[in-house]
Amino acid sequence: MTYLSGLVGFLLLLTAEAKVGNSSQIEFCSETKQCLLFDRVCDADGYEVRKYGSVKWVSTDEMSFFMEIAAMRAFRRLFNYIDGANKDGKKIEMTAPVIIKMIEDKYFWQRSTYTMSFLLPAEHQANPPKPTDDKVYFQKMPDMKVYSLSYGGWMTNLSDKNKASTLSALLDAVGAKYKKGFHYAVGYNSPMKIFNRHNEVWYVVEDDPVCAGSDEDFSPVS
């Protein structure tokens, strides 16, 4: 029975490492040792489709009129957690990307809840240290496919909104089905990096993905 339990644990660890792994496998993930891995389903005109496995994140919610203010507060809270503000007092390696769930269809004078999440490293996927801040919590995202659009420069509320609008217009034009009402703003760089920044917008795929204007190219990045 002990052997069987150990084998199950080992297989679970392998599964986690297959989804959170060495950042050298992704060209634009260069500032952390581990990164969220994916399979590239296909490339299309202006976007790509990716498949992500189920992984655990540490998250926090922050309400504000502006993404920049919410992101600053949320980042500090999550960074404190990985810097040792947890019940084990452990320091946890930073990973990439950092994602923010962006709620759409709100007026500019309305406050919104922004959910920022740090990806937990492979070694902490199964049993991460519990936060000491009750505003910090864990969430496990299911397997999902996303429509992804990449862009450079700084991620701001305006740049994210413009790129999300561009991606949604591309998807609507080809009749792609995706979850409406929110998207993910995705960043791979620290605030200290000035040049060659990499950001993304994700919409979650519904039904079968549409790869208009290209042939499907199943090339794994994992």
Contacts in CASP RR format, 6 or more apart in sequence:
PFRMAT RR
TARGET T0000
AUTHOR 0000-0000-0000
METHOD contacts of the structure
MODEL  1
MTYLSGLVGFLLLLTAEAKVGNSSQIEFCSETKQCLLFDRVCDADGYEVR
KYGSVKWVSTDEMSFFMEIAAMRAFRRLFNYIDGANKDGKKIEMTAPVII
KMIEDKYFWQRSTYTMSFLLPAEHQANPPKPTDDKVYFQKMPDMKVYSLS
YGGWMTNLSDKNKASTLSALLDAVGAKYKKGFHYAVGYNSPMKIFNRHNE
VWYVVEDDPVCAGSDEDFSPVS
9 126 0 8 1.000
12 126 0 8 1.000
13 122 0 8 1.000
13 126 0 8 1.000
16 55 0 8 1.000
16 122 0 8 1.000
16 125 0 8 1.000
16 126 0 8 1.000
17 122 0 8 1.000
18 37 0 8 1.000
18 222 0 8 1.000
19 36 0 8 1.000
19 37 0 8 1.000
19 52 0 8 1.000
19 53 0 8 1.000
19 54 0 8 1.000
19 55 0 8 1.000
19 122 0 8 1.000
19 222 0 8 1.000
20 34 0 8 1.000
20 35 0 8 1.000
20 36 0 8 1.000
20 37 0 8 1.000
20 55 0 8 1.000
20 95 0 8 1.000
20 119 0 8 1.000
20 120 0 8 1.000
20 121 0 8 1.000
20 122 0 8 1.000
20 125 0 8 1.000
21 34 0 8 1.000
21 35 0 8 1.000
21 37 0 8 1.000
21 122 0 8 1.000
22 33 0 8 1.000
22 34 0 8 1.000
22 35 0 8 1.000
23 29 0 8 1.000
23 30 0 8 1.000
23 31 0 8 1.000
23 32 0 8 1.000
23 33 0 8 1.000
23 34 0 8 1.000
23 35 0 8 1.000
23 96 0 8 1.000
25 35 0 8 1.000
25 37 0 8 1.000
25 221 0 8 1.000
25 222 0 8 1.000
26 35 0 8 1.000
26 37 0 8 1.000
26 221 0 8 1.000
28 150 0 8 1.000
28 188 0 8 1.000
28 198 0 8 1.000
29 35 0 8 1.000
29 96 0 8 1.000
29 97 0 8 1.000
29 188 0 8 1.000
31 96 0 8 1.000
31 188 0 8 1.000
31 189 0 8 1.000
31 190 0 8 1.000
31 193 0 8 1.000
32 93 0 8 1.000
32 94 0 8 1.000
32 95 0 8 1.000
32 96 0 8 1.000
33 93 0 8 1.000
33 95 0 8 1.000
34 93 0 8 1.000
34 95 0 8 1.000
34 96 0 8 1.000
34 119 0 8 1.000
34 121 0 8 1.000
34 122 0 8 1.000
35 95 0 8 1.000
35 96 0 8 1.000
35 97 0 8 1.000
35 119 0 8 1.000
35 188 0 8 1.000
36 52 0 8 1.000
36 55 0 8 1.000
36 95 0 8 1.000
36 96 0 8 1.000
36 97 0 8 1.000
36 119 0 8 1.000
37 221 0 8 1.000
37 222 0 8 1.000
38 50 0 8 1.000
38 51 0 8 1.000
38 52 0 8 1.000
38 53 0 8 1.000
38 221 0 8 1.000
38 222 0 8 1.000
39 50 0 8 1.000
39 51 0 8 1.000
39 218 0 8 1.000
39 220 0 8 1.000
39 221 0 8 1.000
39 222 0 8 1.000
40 48 0 8 1.000
40 49 0 8 1.000
40 50 0 8 1.000
40 217 0 8 1.000
40 218 0 8 1.000
40 219 0 8 1.000
40 220 0 8 1.000
40 221 0 8 1.000
41 48 0 8 1.000
41 49 0 8 1.000
41 50 0 8 1.000
41 51 0 8 1.000
41 145 0 8 1.000
41 209 0 8 1.000
41 211 0 8 1.000
41 216 0 8 1.000
41 218 0 8 1.000
42 48 0 8 1.000
42 49 0 8 1.000
42 209 0 8 1.000
42 211 0 8 1.000
42 214 0 8 1.000
42 215 0 8 1.000
42 216 0 8 1.000
42 217 0 8 1.000
42 218 0 8 1.000
43 49 0 8 1.000
43 211 0 8 1.000
43 214 0 8 1.000
43 217 0 8 1.000
44 170 0 8 1.000
44 174 0 8 1.000
44 210 0 8 1.000
44 211 0 8 1.000
44 212 0 8 1.000
44 213 0 8 1.000
44 214 0 8 1.000
45 170 0 8 1.000
45 212 0 8 1.000
45 213 0 8 1.000
45 214 0 8 1.000
46 149 0 8 1.000
46 170 0 8 1.000
47 147 0 8 1.000
47 148 0 8 1.000
47 149 0 8 1.000
47 167 0 8 1.000
47 170 0 8 1.000
47 171 0 8 1.000
48 147 0 8 1.000
48 148 0 8 1.000
49 145 0 8 1.000
49 146 0 8 1.000
49 147 0 8 1.000
49 148 0 8 1.000
49 205 0 8 1.000
49 209 0 8 1.000
49 211 0 8 1.000
50 145 0 8 1.000
50 146 0 8 1.000
50 148 0 8 1.000
51 143 0 8 1.000
51 144 0 8 1.000
51 145 0 8 1.000
52 141 0 8 1.000
52 143 0 8 1.000
52 144 0 8 1.000
52 145 0 8 1.000
52 146 0 8 1.000
53 143 0 8 1.000
53 144 0 8 1.000
54 140 0 8 1.000
54 141 0 8 1.000
54 142 0 8 1.000
54 143 0 8 1.000
55 119 0 8 1.000
55 120 0 8 1.000
55 125 0 8 1.000
55 140 0 8 1.000
55 141 0 8 1.000
56 120 0 8 1.000
56 125 0 8 1.000
56 128 0 8 1.000
56 138 0 8 1.000
56 139 0 8 1.000
56 140 0 8 1.000
56 141 0 8 1.000
57 99 0 8 1.000
57 117 0 8 1.000
57 118 0 8 1.000
57 119 0 8 1.000
57 120 0 8 1.000
57 138 0 8 1.000
57 139 0 8 1.000
57 140 0 8 1.000
57 141 0 8 1.000
58 78 0 8 1.000
58 81 0 8 1.000
58 82 0 8 1.000
58 117 0 8 1.000
58 118 0 8 1.000
58 120 0 8 1.000
58 128 0 8 1.000
58 131 0 8 1.000
58 136 0 8 1.000
58 137 0 8 1.000
58 138 0 8 1.000
59 78 0 8 1.000
59 115 0 8 1.000
59 116 0 8 1.000
59 117 0 8 1.000
59 118 0 8 1.000
59 136 0 8 1.000
59 137 0 8 1.000
59 138 0 8 1.000
59 139 0 8 1.000
60 74 0 8 1.000
60 77 0 8 1.000
60 78 0 8 1.000
60 115 0 8 1.000
60 116 0 8 1.000
60 133 0 8 1.000
60 135 0 8 1.000
60 136 0 8 1.000
60 137 0 8 1.000
61 74 0 8 1.000
61 113 0 8 1.000
61 114 0 8 1.000
61 115 0 8 1.000
61 135 0 8 1.000
62 70 0 8 1.000
62 71 0 8 1.000
62 73 0 8 1.000
62 74 0 8 1.000
62 77 0 8 1.000
62 113 0 8 1.000
62 114 0 8 1.000
62 116 0 8 1.000
63 70 0 8 1.000
63 111 0 8 1.000
63 112 0 8 1.000
63 113 0 8 1.000
63 114 0 8 1.000
64 70 0 8 1.000
64 73 0 8 1.000
64 111 0 8 1.000
64 112 0 8 1.000
64 114 0 8 1.000
65 108 0 8 1.000
65 109 0 8 1.000
65 110 0 8 1.000
65 111 0 8 1.000
65 112 0 8 1.000
66 157 0 8 1.000
67 100 0 8 1.000
67 102 0 8 1.000
67 114 0 8 1.000
67 156 0 8 1.000
67 157 0 8 1.000
67 160 0 8 1.000
67 185 0 8 1.000
68 156 0 8 1.000
68 157 0 8 1.000
70 100 0 8 1.000
70 112 0 8 1.000
70 114 0 8 1.000
70 116 0 8 1.000
71 100 0 8 1.000
71 114 0 8 1.000
71 116 0 8 1.000
74 100 0 8 1.000
74 114 0 8 1.000
74 115 0 8 1.000
74 116 0 8 1.000
75 98 0 8 1.000
75 116 0 8 1.000
77 133 0 8 1.000
77 135 0 8 1.000
77 136 0 8 1.000
78 116 0 8 1.000
78 117 0 8 1.000
78 118 0 8 1.000
78 136 0 8 1.000
80 133 0 8 1.000
81 92 0 8 1.000
81 118 0 8 1.000
81 131 0 8 1.000
81 132 0 8 1.000
81 133 0 8 1.000
81 136 0 8 1.000
82 91 0 8 1.000
82 92 0 8 1.000
82 93 0 8 1.000
82 94 0 8 1.000
82 118 0 8 1.000
83 91 0 8 1.000
84 90 0 8 1.000
84 91 0 8 1.000
84 92 0 8 1.000
84 129 0 8 1.000
85 131 0 8 1.000
85 132 0 8 1.000
85 133 0 8 1.000
86 92 0 8 1.000
86 128 0 8 1.000
86 129 0 8 1.000
86 130 0 8 1.000
86 131 0 8 1.000
86 132 0 8 1.000
87 129 0 8 1.000
87 130 0 8 1.000
87 131 0 8 1.000
87 132 0 8 1.000
88 129 0 8 1.000
88 130 0 8 1.000
89 129 0 8 1.000
90 129 0 8 1.000
92 120 0 8 1.000
92 121 0 8 1.000
92 124 0 8 1.000
92 128 0 8 1.000
92 129 0 8 1.000
93 121 0 8 1.000
94 118 0 8 1.000
95 118 0 8 1.000
95 119 0 8 1.000
95 120 0 8 1.000
95 121 0 8 1.000
96 119 0 8 1.000
96 187 0 8 1.000
96 188 0 8 1.000
97 119 0 8 1.000
97 186 0 8 1.000
97 187 0 8 1.000
97 188 0 8 1.000
97 200 0 8 1.000
98 116 0 8 1.000
98 117 0 8 1.000
98 118 0 8 1.000
98 119 0 8 1.000
98 186 0 8 1.000
98 187 0 8 1.000
98 188 0 8 1.000
99 116 0 8 1.000
99 117 0 8 1.000
99 184 0 8 1.000
99 185 0 8 1.000
99 186 0 8 1.000
99 187 0 8 1.000
99 202 0 8 1.000
100 114 0 8 1.000
100 115 0 8 1.000
100 116 0 8 1.000
100 117 0 8 1.000
100 184 0 8 1.000
100 185 0 8 1.000
100 186 0 8 1.000
101 114 0 8 1.000
101 115 0 8 1.000
101 117 0 8 1.000
101 182 0 8 1.000
101 183 0 8 1.000
101 184 0 8 1.000
102 112 0 8 1.000
102 114 0 8 1.000
102 160 0 8 1.000
102 164 0 8 1.000
102 182 0 8 1.000
102 183 0 8 1.000
102 184 0 8 1.000
102 185 0 8 1.000
103 112 0 8 1.000
103 113 0 8 1.000
103 114 0 8 1.000
103 181 0 8 1.000
103 182 0 8 1.000
104 164 0 8 1.000
104 180 0 8 1.000
104 181 0 8 1.000
104 182 0 8 1.000
104 183 0 8 1.000
105 181 0 8 1.000
106 112 0 8 1.000
117 139 0 8 1.000
120 128 0 8 1.000
120 138 0 8 1.000
128 138 0 8 1.000
131 137 0 8 1.000
144 204 0 8 1.000
144 205 0 8 1.000
145 204 0 8 1.000
145 205 0 8 1.000
145 209 0 8 1.000
146 184 0 8 1.000
146 202 0 8 1.000
146 203 0 8 1.000
146 204 0 8 1.000
146 205 0 8 1.000
147 167 0 8 1.000
147 171 0 8 1.000
147 176 0 8 1.000
147 178 0 8 1.000
147 202 0 8 1.000
147 203 0 8 1.000
147 205 0 8 1.000
147 209 0 8 1.000
148 186 0 8 1.000
148 200 0 8 1.000
148 201 0 8 1.000
148 202 0 8 1.000
149 163 0 8 1.000
149 166 0 8 1.000
149 167 0 8 1.000
149 170 0 8 1.000
149 200 0 8 1.000
149 201 0 8 1.000
150 198 0 8 1.000
150 199 0 8 1.000
150 200 0 8 1.000
151 159 0 8 1.000
151 163 0 8 1.000
151 199 0 8 1.000
151 200 0 8 1.000
151 201 0 8 1.000
152 196 0 8 1.000
152 197 0 8 1.000
152 198 0 8 1.000
152 199 0 8 1.000
153 159 0 8 1.000
153 197 0 8 1.000
153 199 0 8 1.000
154 197 0 8 1.000
155 185 0 8 1.000
155 187 0 8 1.000
155 197 0 8 1.000
155 199 0 8 1.000
159 199 0 8 1.000
160 185 0 8 1.000
160 199 0 8 1.000
160 201 0 8 1.000
163 199 0 8 1.000
163 201 0 8 1.000
164 183 0 8 1.000
164 185 0 8 1.000
164 201 0 8 1.000
164 203 0 8 1.000
167 183 0 8 1.000
167 201 0 8 1.000
167 203 0 8 1.000
168 178 0 8 1.000
168 183 0 8 1.000
168 203 0 8 1.000
171 178 0 8 1.000
171 203 0 8 1.000
171 210 0 8 1.000
174 210 0 8 1.000
174 212 0 8 1.000
175 210 0 8 1.000
176 205 0 8 1.000
176 209 0 8 1.000
176 210 0 8 1.000
176 212 0 8 1.000
177 205 0 8 1.000
177 206 0 8 1.000
177 207 0 8 1.000
177 210 0 8 1.000
178 203 0 8 1.000
178 204 0 8 1.000
178 205 0 8 1.000
178 206 0 8 1.000
179 203 0 8 1.000
179 204 0 8 1.000
179 206 0 8 1.000
183 201 0 8 1.000
183 202 0 8 1.000
183 203 0 8 1.000
184 200 0 8 1.000
184 201 0 8 1.000
184 202 0 8 1.000
185 199 0 8 1.000
185 201 0 8 1.000
186 199 0 8 1.000
186 200 0 8 1.000
186 201 0 8 1.000
186 202 0 8 1.000
187 198 0 8 1.000
187 199 0 8 1.000
187 200 0 8 1.000
188 197 0 8 1.000
188 198 0 8 1.000
188 199 0 8 1.000
188 200 0 8 1.000
189 197 0 8 1.000
189 198 0 8 1.000
END
